[in-house]
Amino acid sequence: MARLNTRLHVGPLLGIVNTVSDVPERWSKATVYPDMWVDRDEDPRTSEGVSPDGELATLRDYLRNYRLTLQMKCEGLDPEKLARRSVPPSSMSLLGLLRHLAEGERAWRNWILPGDPAPKLYGARDADFDGAVAELALVEDAFADLAREQAATDAVLAKYPDLGARVGQRDTLSGSCGFTGSRSTPATAGTPIYCANASTAG
């Protein structure tokens, strides 16, 4: 172990540590707190007063803020920037996330509603990310798809004021969310996808 520790402090590894100084400055719209990416007064997610009252109201507020986060990340970006891969060869992009979350909204409803599941919007597996190319029509469709799927999800969620209710079909897949529906599922089970994806967008 002593020999290993010595190697960590000498030789070309020191050069690797020094490359930290080459990291580009973090972009931010904030003027008050530069470690934030938007000032509080300009943040539509900022709410004054007391927190929402009740579980359903809290869930709606939580989901609204995560949806807004991705929308804010995309504001003012042209198709090329929206489709730009974050770290090639990864297919991750903001446009891909818009499409992926539209699939996620639909998949959540497929998981809990009776009847045959609605088809995937963009195709199998990673088509939501792989097909996210810098074309204006495709970008407009992605925003429209997400808005439509979010509205449909909100309509379904409104039918379950008791979030402890057990819903869902046996053996129904949730598709792109990667969940497998069992005999019954809590009505809130699909919502954490926004936590991971909105955070990844940063």
Secondary structure, DSSP 8 states (H G I E B T S, - for coil): -HHHHHHHTSTTHHHHHHGGGGS-------SS-TTSSS-GGG-TT---SS--SSHHHHHHHHHHHHHHHHHHHHTT--HHHHH--SSTT----HHHHHHHHHHHHHHHHHHHSSSS----SS-STTHHHHT--S-HHHHHHHHHHHHHHHHHHHHHHTT-S-TT-EE--TT-B-GGG--B--S-EETTTTTTHHHHHHHHT-
